[in-house]
Amino acid sequence: MNQVYLGHIEEREKKMEGEKIRVRVKFFAYYREVFGAREKELVVARGATLAEVLGRIVETPQQEKEIFSEGQLKPQVVIMINGSVVPAEALHSRQLEDHSVVAIFPMMGGG
């Protein structure tokens, strides 16, 4: 590759590092008590993953304990992005877009 092309790629990557997006996190049921809010709005770097956003909302050991176990999402925690359920194994690969809405629910059962 020529030097001009490489310089263009590096310039674009630097620009993206500085770009920010807004993400809204909504809490439902028990998680409203745990996080002390119905929702929070975060400003994160473009390309941030769901795992990074969850890491940002956890501010206390109790909050971490309610969401994670040994660094993994607890099975009773349901995470949705813009209305679609996200599997736990996608936490580190699922990137968020500007104005994404992340919803956190406890697993519901009933009958």
JODAVEN-V318989 format. One record per pair of residues at least 6 apart in sequence whose ideal C-beta (glycine too) atoms are under 6 Angstrom apart, sorted by the first residue. I is the first residue (numbers start at 1). J is the second residue. Records with the same first field share a line. If there is no record, write none. Layout:
I: J ; J
This chain:
16: 46
19: 46
20: 43
21: 46 ; 98
22: 43 ; 99
23: 42 ; 44 ; 53 ; 96 ; 100
24: 39 ; 41 ; 101
25: 40 ; 57 ; 102
26: 39 ; 103
27: 35 ; 104
28: 105
29: 106
30: 106
31: 104
32: 38
34: 63 ; 66
42: 56
47: 95
48: 96
49: 92 ; 95
50: 91 ; 94
51: 91 ; 92
58: 64
67: 77
73: 88
76: 107
78: 105 ; 107
79: 86 ; 104
80: 103
81: 100 ; 102
82: 100 ; 101
86: 94
